[in-house]
């Protein structure tokens, strides 16, 4: 699979796409799973830790990762299926205010994230070649299915890196 071009997504999402140097995206997504699980479970004894006042807790970060996985995945699915309806953005902080992730165990949140990812891997692995190039509009910006798939992994990696660096103080350990 070829990498997305800079014109395949907005500059805002380039960070996530750039966190994925691999061209075998699906294999990279599968390989990320144990790294994410290990990074999250390192906080099993302190899931409500935040790295600074007013920042999200570990539990909230994982909940946000799952919400974003669903949003990016839905966008990719809609565009892959030829839906050209513009899709709205999502206000992550507003979603967080209503999420109540503190009601979940860390393991339950992790299991949910993994289940959503497995579902995405299933349908992405069967996506026809032409569908990867389909484009739609989300958050007022054009984006391809290929870019959205890369963003799924890049977003996960960004938050695992944040957990490793900001929450545990381990610099430079990308998951």
C-alpha positions in Angstrom: 0.0 0.0 0.0 1.3 3.5 -0.8 1.4 6.1 1.9 -1.1 9.0 1.8 0.0 12.1 0.1 0.0 15.5 2.0 -3.0 16.4 -0.2 -5.0 13.4 1.0 -5.7 15.0 4.4 -5.6 18.3 6.2 -2.4 19.6 7.8 -4.0 19.1 11.2 -3.8 15.4 10.7 -0.4 15.2 9.2 1.1 14.5 12.6 -0.8 11.2 12.9 -0.1 10.1 9.4 3.6 10.9 9.9 3.7 8.7 12.9 3.2 5.7 10.6 6.3 5.1 8.4 5.2 1.6 7.5 3.6 0.8 4.2 2.0 -2.4 5.5 -0.5 -0.6 7.5 -2.6 -3.5 8.7 0.5 -5.5 9.9 1.6 -2.3 11.7 -1.8 -2.0 13.4 -1.7 -5.6 14.5 1.9 -5.2 15.8 0.8 -2.1 17.8 -1.7 -4.0 19.9 0.6 -5.5 22.5 2.5 -2.2 22.8 -0.7 -0.3 23.6 -1.8 -3.0 26.0 1.5 -2.9 27.9 1.6 0.9 28.0 -2.0 1.1 29.4 -1.6 -1.7 31.9 1.5 0.0 33.3 -1.1 2.2 35.0 -3.3 -0.6 36.3 -2.6 0.6 39.9 -3.3 4.2 39.1 -5.8 4.6 36.2 -7.0 8.0 37.5 -3.5 9.5 37.3 -3.2 12.7 35.2 0.2 14.1 34.3 -0.9 17.6 35.4 -3.9 19.3 37.0 -6.8 19.6 34.5 -5.4 17.0 32.1 -7.0 13.7 31.3 -6.5 10.7 33.4 -5.1 7.5 32.0 -8.7 6.1 31.9 -9.9 9.2 30.0 -7.0 9.0 27.5 -8.0 5.4 26.7 -11.6 6.3 26.5 -10.7 9.1 24.1 -8.6 6.8 22.0 -11.7 4.5 21.6 -14.0 7.4 20.8 -11.5 8.6 18.1 -11.1 5.1 16.8 -14.8 5.0 16.3 -15.1 8.4 14.7 -12.1 7.9 12.3 -13.3 4.4 11.5 -16.8 5.6 10.7 -15.5 8.3 8.5 -13.4 5.8 6.6 -16.3 3.3 6.3 -18.7 6.0 5.0 -16.2 7.3 2.4 -15.1 3.8 1.4 -18.8 3.0 0.7 -19.1 6.1 -1.5 -21.0 8.3 0.9 -20.2 11.9 -0.1 -22.2 13.5 2.7 -20.0 15.9 4.7 -19.4 14.6 8.2 -19.1 16.8 11.3 -16.1 17.1 13.5 -16.3 16.1 17.1 -15.5 18.2 20.1 -13.3 15.8 22.1 -13.5 17.9 25.3 -17.3 18.0 25.1 -17.4 14.3 24.6 -15.2 13.8 27.6 -17.5 15.8 29.8 -20.3 13.3 29.0 -18.3 10.1 28.8 -18.0 9.1 32.5 -15.0 6.8 31.8 -14.4 6.6 35.5 -17.2 4.1 35.7 -15.1 1.6 33.6 -12.2 -0.5 34.8 -9.0 0.1 32.9 -9.2 -3.5 31.6 -12.8 -2.9 30.3 -11.7 0.2 28.5 -8.8 -1.6 27.0 -10.9 -4.5 25.9 -13.4 -2.1 24.2 -10.6 -0.3 22.4 -9.2 -3.6 21.2 -12.6 -4.8 20.0 -13.2 -1.7 18.0 -9.7 -2.0 16.4 -10.2 -5.7 15.6 -13.5 -4.7 13.8 -11.7 -2.1 11.8 -8.9 -4.5 10.9 -11.5 -7.0 9.6 -13.2 -4.7 7.2 -10.1 -2.8 6.2 -8.4 -6.1 5.2 -11.2 -6.7 2.7 -11.4 -3.2 1.3 -11.2 -3.1 -2.5 -8.2 -1.2 -3.8 -10.3 1.6 -5.3 -11.9 2.3 -2.0 -8.6 3.3 -0.4 -8.5 6.3 -2.7 -12.1 7.5 -2.1 -12.4 10.9 -0.6 -14.9 12.7 1.6 -15.2 15.7 3.8 -15.0 15.6 7.6 -14.6 18.5 9.9 -14.8 20.7 6.8 -11.6 19.1 5.3 -11.1 16.7 2.5 -9.6 13.3 3.5 -9.1 9.9 1.8 -9.9 6.5 3.3 -6.2 5.7 3.2 -5.4 8.7 5.3 -8.1 7.9 7.8 -6.7 4.4 8.2 -3.2 5.8 8.8 -4.7 8.3 11.2 -6.2 5.4 13.2 -2.8 4.0 14.0 -1.0 7.4 14.2 -3.6 8.6 16.8 -3.1 5.5 18.9 0.7 5.9 18.7 0.5 9.5 19.7 -1.4 8.7 22.8 0.8 5.7 23.7 3.8 8.0 23.3 2.1 10.5 25.6 1.4 7.9 28.2 5.0 6.8 28.1 6.5 10.3 28.2 4.1 12.5 30.2 2.5 10.0 32.5 5.4 7.7 33.3 8.4 9.9 32.5 9.9 7.5 30.0 11.1 9.7 27.1 11.5 8.5 23.6 9.7 5.2 23.9 7.2 5.0 21.1 4.7 2.2 21.2 
